[in-house]
Each structure stands twice: as structure tokens, then as C-alpha cells.
Amino acid sequence: MKKIIAIVISTLLLPAIVSAQDDNVILRAMKDELVRSTNELKYENHDKPFYISYTIDDASIFSVYSSLGGLFGSRDLKTRDKNVRILVGDYEFNDESLDNNTFSDPSALDIEMPLEDDYYGIRRALWTSTDNVYKGAAQKFKKHQATLKEKNKPLAELPHRTFAKIPPHQTHLPIPQYNIDRKKWEDYCKELSSYFKEIEALEASSVFVTFTRTVRYFVNTEGTTAIIPETLAAFHCNAQVKGSDGSAINAQATRYARTLDELPSFPELQKEVRDIVNKLKNSTQTKPLEDEYTGPVLFIGEPVVNVFASTVFSLNASNALQGQDSYSSEGGLGAENKVGKSYVDASITVKATPGLKTFQGKPVIGNIVMDAEGVKPPEEVILIEKGILKTLMNDRSLLKGDQVANGFNDGPGVVQIGIDNGIPVAELKEKLIATAKAEGLDYALIVRGKASPMGQTEIYKVDVATGNEEQLSPARLKQIQPKDLRRLTATATQALQYLPLSRNNIVSAIVPEAVLIEEAEVAPFKNSFQKDDIEYVTSPLKGSSK
Amino acid sequence: MAREMEQLKKAPVPSYYIDYHVDDIQFANLTASFGSIIEQNQDRSRILSLRVKVGDYAFDDSHPVAQRSMGYRGGGAGQAILPVDNDATAIAFQIWKTAENKYEDALERYKAVKNISERESKPAVAVNDFSTEPVETYIEPPLKNLQEDFDTAVWKKKVKKYSAIFLRDKNIMQGIVNIRATYERKYFISSEGTVIVQNVPAIYMSVNGSIRADDGDIIPLSKSYYATRPQDLPGDDVVVADVAKLVDRLGKLRTAPLAEPYSGPAILMAETSGVFFHEIFGHRIEGHRLKNEYDGQTFKSRINQTVLPKTLNVIFDPTLSTYKNFRLNGRYAYDDEGVKARRVAIVEKGVLKTFLMSRSPLENISNSNGHGRASVGAEPVSRQSNLIVETSKPVKFQDLRKQLIKECQKQGKEYGYLFKEVVGGFTTTDRYNPNAFNIFPTEVYRVYVNGKPDELVRGVDLIGTPLAMFAEITAAGDDAGVFIGFCGAESGNVPVSAVAPSLFVRRIETQKKPKQHEEATLLSRPAPTEQ
């Protein structure tokens, strides 16, 4: 099909201006529109809303991207996103009670949120969403009422979600202002990325720095108002080389901090990148893991966080109604039925401590003051105690009577995993070898260093006879399940690691420095897109190695 | 390129041609809705697209074959982002990786088409796959920095002011003004020795409004402006008046009756007839498509035959930046294959003379005529540029109306249609679907034979099949109108203009537009008056 159109509007490229904000304008517009909506919304033959909340996320995202000394991107993007939630019915039975899909269909008449503090513009953007979300909720509630009537059962006998009542609060935190030295970060990224010119077998490389400043504005009809600023700075470095067998070998480093100034110093970043460069130079000669491996695996350093990534960090209650499509993770669904039961090794205790600000004198990022539903989480929630699952992280939609909204709509924020009877790393290695021997294996595996993209992991082969280690080409670790954590030994000492749940949602994980899983599966890494290992034209980096 | 070419010539299946195309784009974008800025971007990027050809000019990896059983899973791989600063190593590395991927892609395709062509029957006339063209050198002076011309603060005020005019009507649901400024410097080099560096500055401003009718239908209207520098766009007085008119027209459309399907006489006013020609004619004379056995190939064997009324000439001229005081956006000095742009008379006195050609030859046309075009990152094919329709027998607009009314009477129609403005359209040219077109008018009137005033209607799409429609063009006006837009096809969106006179067509067909059912908002829009 060929077509002609008047003007194609492109959103191809990104902006660079942060204007001074008058926060009161945003909050005042939100409050005023909330009052109007509460008092005046009337939809013929439908119930009025009993709950309305407005959220505006005012974000500025600074990013610099460089490769091989060239500047590929440098921008400061400003966005404002809105979220409108409206419930019709009451806390016990409402439009979200019988349906897993709680999202509203988009409206063609939507008006976007202004980027400036424009009182009427903000109200107009909220107005169109309110109209759309309320109509959808009111219609759905009417449908739910008909379903309840059709079932001809008391509500208590019908599986349904309730909406938790939460005490209102006013949390208005000061909004810090940041001056970004763009030129400095551009120069840093260019220089750091230029180190990869030394790798003749380089296939790709990049260095990114990002700094996201978000201010969340929240109001609801229960009386909660909030202004919560959050920041996250990140340094990412990725590179890929072609191994001797033609396979792709990746390496990466990521550092998080609350601000750009709190990122590692430039000399530290230089060392970090130099280490990757050296590692990749040597890795082209490493041997691959020959066969799939099942047996004891010792995790040391950063990879420890991945041991728990898909298990104890995602102990969220899905609260999905059975028999309907659910987007929740298997971990969450599975965990709901295991509260009060043995879940992992009895030596493990897991606590969510979303308010923790420092660990061993270092700042902890990912703290949660308030979740996306306006709920303030407690200082500490014990999720697993000596292996027994005690509770799950909940939002305000509850499926069971014993659940409480504990402020974890956005995840745990900060998680601490403690181990009873911990032993030092050296003893863990001895235990690794002993376990492998007992299972009749010739070698065991150690995972250390940094986790890489594409699920690749830095693997070391340990000869059970000599204890000598040999680095292998990256391999793929099968995702650890809760059952894999039933036979586990770890260090008593802990380290702070970070796990990104999404671009701006980081979990700070205080985990053992090393963990021995007695049975894990590791497979050779296969790149399904790998082409024949023919280089028709030599890399321009050939001969550039120092 | 010299290094790539030297080494690829030694490959088991050598490459015979490489070109690199880099678009260095300075970009600014502002959008306001009802007086509020909702989008603001400003950036710079460089995008590389390249071609590596395997085989030779007579038979290469682009050789047209039936797609079935090619056993080839290729595509793309010829684009990359380049750094915005001039780091030679970073640029060379990106080019090397991209060229390597593209060569592998071309090699796979070459092996596949070679295999198939040996099984297929040979065509009666051998046609080269890639034409030989003169080596060119053309370098324009460096382009100014966009920020020197585009004052963000000034334009923010303007788009806010323009879009705030939509607040005058409480029933208007969308009131958006967007300005998009791109200063693009295009670099092209080929292994044949061609070097082209040319500038493409373009400023587009669009005004888009929509209103909800009482029956829930959403009616859109738009207005667009084009210039090569921000200061050349119309002044505030013109734009404010235009937006006010658009608001007024939206108000009238809200209560306008819905039109029923119709077949009968109509006038396509100048801007509409430009789009009409672009769709029904222009897409059927793009040369590369005539090599594709899936295409309808409407005009493939019609060279030197009469295809339009003898009073009409159709020209494509990418060398023009203006025509009759209209600014044209389909202008370029060299096309995206490094071939010099030139005026091409496609139809003279109704007779088809040639096709729009890229470097993909046809049986009787062995060379490009400078119409190989592509959007950023895409591979060029033959595309339209500035379409100009001229008539040797212009008729005054009032006479066109008289002809319309007379023809309506002859056909026993109570009214004919007058299509005044249009937002775009599309057509299908393949042979597996009906060869049809659909044009999206935004301002349509019924012209009554009994002298009743013209009546604005809504919900009309202009449809038809091309060959039938050509035969119905009866007269052309002494006026001219221009449509400035972007044409989307195989090689992406490229800027195009269409200039044409108003047309009287003996018989057109309309169908109902898809209708929406949007409920009225429960509360009124905040800020009830213009700010």
C-alpha cells in the first residue's frame, strides 16, 4: 500500500530542556480537578466513583552514549506521565473485583500532560483521562453487579478482590535541583569507550551514563497528597568480542548511585573499563563449557544477586483471579499458596527494609517512601523467616482476608537476605569440591565477576583433584527456582548489590558475599544468530592494539 | 570505502559496487495542545545507510525473481547510527560492521536469485539489474546550525498561541499545533567515484483539530505549512486567521449531515486533484514496480499510448523549489543514488512518454532519470518528487461548476460533489488486490442543481479504480493548488508535492468513512475560554 499524508509527526529524537518547576501549580491543579471530579462526575444509570487518585510523574532523563571514542547521543529528555485510577462500587466490591484486566482502553480524545507548569493544561490532561477511566470503571462495575446477581451467591462465597483502606497522609518532600555538567560526562564517556579500540576482535561496545530525576505527585480522594522526588544515576559499559570458536563473548559493568556525583570516581571507572578490556582480550582464547553441567555451583560477588532474582525478590502477591489470564510471574502465583510453609533452606531469612538508607556506611538506593498507590510501607517486613514463607508483598488489591496492603506495589525497594551458620568463602570452595567429588564429578563450577547480558555468566571450572581454576567462555545459567534454594550454604558476611527490575526501579539487595547451590544447571552458551565465522573485510581495529 | 572495496573484490563472490549514504540531521520539534506545550525535542543524529552489491551490472543480488522458494531469509542490515562528532575510528568501525552485514546479506540473496534464475525461463529482452550512470561530484556549502535559525522560545510562544485558539469552541476535542524543523546534510559516495553533499532544510508546521458531532463521530481537520527556513513560514496574522477559520469550519462540520454513498459528477478542487493524481497515476508510473511480477503493472506496455485526456501534461520536476509561488518540498539536486535530478515529462498531451526511474532499468529504459529516493535508512527505489499537472485548455472555475450542474442534470442527479480539501489517501497497485484508491477529503460540499446554496457534508471518502477514473476526467480549471506531504511506500516516507488544477470528473464514487462512537464528556473542559 502506498499512501500520502499531510505531515508525518516524528518522535524520533529526544529533547534537552528542563524548566524551573513551581511544584504547587501541579499539586493545586491535581487537587482542584480531583474536587471537581468528586463533586460533579455523573454518568447516567451508573454509580458514582468512591475512589479517585491522580499521579503525575515529572521526569528528566539525562543520558550520554558513546562508543569507541565517538559521541553517539547526549540529551536531557523531559517527560510527564499521568495515571488516573477510579474505582466504582465500594472497598469490598468494585469494578476491579472480578476482572484481572484493570487497565482502561486508551481514548482517542486523550490530551497529553503539559511539560510546563500550566494549571489548566494539567487539569485538561487529567480531565480527559478521568472521563475515560470513570466511564470504563462504571460500565465494568455494572457488569460485575450483573455477574454477582447471576451467580446468586453471597459475595463472601465468590472469589473477588477487595480494595484495601489506607490511612491518608501528606508527604511533601523538598525537590532538590541538580546542575549537570554535560560536557564532563560526554568527555568521560568518550574517553572510557575509546579504551575498546585496543581489542582487535571487538564486535560491539558502548558506554552509557544516565541520570533520572523523577518527582512523583500523588493525590487521592482519601486525603493523601504527596510530592516524592527520586533520583537514579547509572553507569553502563557493554562490549562483545568474537571468541576463538566464533561465538559471541559479552562483558559488562553497571554501577548505580543516587546522583551522578555519587557514581564511582573517574579513575575508578577507568579501572572498571580497563578490567573489562583486559578480560575480553584474554577471553578470546578461553575454552567453552563442553557439556551441560548439573551439580554444585559457587556464586561469588555480583552474581549472587541473580541467585535470588527470580525467587525471593519477587515475592509479590499476584492476586489474580483463577481462570482468567494473568500477567503475574509464576513465582508470585506459586508463592501465594505457600505462606506459612517451608519455602527455601531453613538457614535463610529474608526481610524487606524499604526505608534503609545506608549499609556499611554506603548509601542504599531504591528506598521506598511511598508506593505507586500512595501506601507508605513499614520499616521492615519479614518475608521469609528461617526458610518459612511468612507473608508476601502486596498492593491495595487483596484476594484473601488475611492479606494487608503493605506498600509494595513497586517491589521491595531494599531486601536483606541473611543466612544462619555462614562460613567463609574459602570453606565454601572446599565444600564445593567435596560436593562435586561426592557426586562423582571431575570438576565443579564457580560463577564470579559480573553478570553479562543475554544470560551469559562468567564461569570458572574447578578441578576437583587439584582445586585449580580455569576460566571458560561465558555459559548460560538456568534460572534458579525456590526449590534450588533448599540445599544452600553461604557466607555470613554480606554485600550490597543492585538488581534492576525496570529502567528506574532498582532493588538494593543485601546478600551473602558468596553462595553455594548444591545443584544448579549450566549450559554452554549458544548464539542462535551466529553466522559462519568468515571475516570478508578486516576490522579497522586490527593493528590498533597497543 | 576503498579498503572495503579492495578486500571485497577478493572475496570468493566479489562485490562490484558499494555506496554509503549518511544523513546528518539537526532536529527540533515542538507540539502544543490547547495552549500547552506537550512535546519538546531537540537533537542531532547521524544515520548511515549503505548498499553492497554482489554480481555485476547485468545480474546482481537485486535481480527480480518470484519470492517463492528463495530459501533466503534476508532483509535490512544496511543501517547504523554514527557518532555526531567526527571520531574517525568510531565512524570506520560502524561502517565496517554494517558493510560486512550487508555484504553477507547481498551474498545470500545473490546465491538465491542465481539459483532461481537458472530454473526460470529467460525474458525476451535482457534487462540489466543496475544501470551505469555518470560519475558526479557536487558539494553544497555547509548548512547553518539549526539553532541559529530556530528560536525555541519564540516558537514555543507561537505554537501555544495558535493552539489556544481551539479553546474557543467547547466541543473541540483535539487542538494541536506541531512544528518540526530539520536541517539535514546528506552525504553520498559510491565506489564508482560519485561524491554528493547536499542540504535539505525543511520546516513543517501542522495544525490538527477534531470535534465531536452529536452522534459521537469525531471529525478531524488539518492545515499544514512548509518552508525551508523557520522565518519563511507565514506570519502570526496568517496562521491565527487560518486556525480561526479551521475552528469555525469544525463547528460547522459538527452539525453537518452525514453523506450517503454516491456515484456521479464531481469537482476536485486543485489541492484535492493533486492528491488524486499522486495516488491514481503517480504510483503507477514508478519504474521499479513494473519489474515486480506481483504488481498490477497498469502502464507497463502503454508507452506512447494515450492514457489521459489530450489536454493534460504530467511532469515530475525535483529541480523546482517553487511553482507558481507555491513552495515545493519534493526538491533535490541529486537523488539518493547520486544521480542528478531532472525534469521528467511523463505525459505529454495525454500520451505516456516514460516512467520515473531509479538505477533499476526496464526493458526500454536503461537509465535513471534521477528519481531513486529513500527515507533515512532505507534503500532507494523510484519515487515521485514534485508532481505537476498542467492543462492546455484551462477552464474558469465558474465554468467547471456549470459543467458539473449540467452533467448532474444529464445524469438525473439532485446534486454533485465538490471536494475542497483533503488530508491524504492511499492506493494499492498489486495484482492480488483490487487496484483501487481511496482519498480522504476533509471539506466536501454538495452542489445542488436547483441553485440551493452549497451544503457542507461529512463522513465522505473518495474511492475508485484508476483506469475507469482517467476516462472520466472531463475538464481542468485555470487555477492551481499544491499539496505538500510525505509519501510512504517501499523506501519509506519521502517528501512530495503535488500541484494540479481543479478537475471536473464526470463520475466519481464515494463511500462512508468509518464512524466513531465517542460519548460526550461528562464534565466540561477546564479553562472554558481562550487563555
Interface residues (C-beta under 8 A of the other chain):
Chain A: M1 K2 K3 I4 I5 A6 I7 V8 I9 S10 T11 L12 L13 L14 P15 A16 I17 E33 R36 S37 E40 L41 K42 Y43 S66 S67 L68 G69 G70 L71 F72 G73 S74 R75 L77 K78 S107 A108 L109 I111 E112 M113 P114 L115 E116 D118 Y120 G121 R123 R124 W127 T128 T130 D131 Y134 K135 K190 S194 K197 L202 E203 A204 K531 E535 Y536 V537 T538 S539 P540 L541 S544
Chain B: R3 E4 Q7 L8 A11 I25 F27 N29 T31 S33 F34 G35 S36 I37 I38 E39 Q40 N41 Q42 D43 R44 S45 I81 L82 P83 V84 D85 D87 T89 A90 I91 A92 F93 W96 K97 A99 E100 Y103 E104 T152 M173 Q174 N178 R180 Y204 S206 R212 I218 S222 S224 V275 H278 E279 H283 V423 G424 G425 F426 T427 T428 T429 F483 I484 G485 F486 C487 G488 A489 N493 V496 A498 Q516 E518 E519 T521 L522 L523 R525 P526 A527 Q531
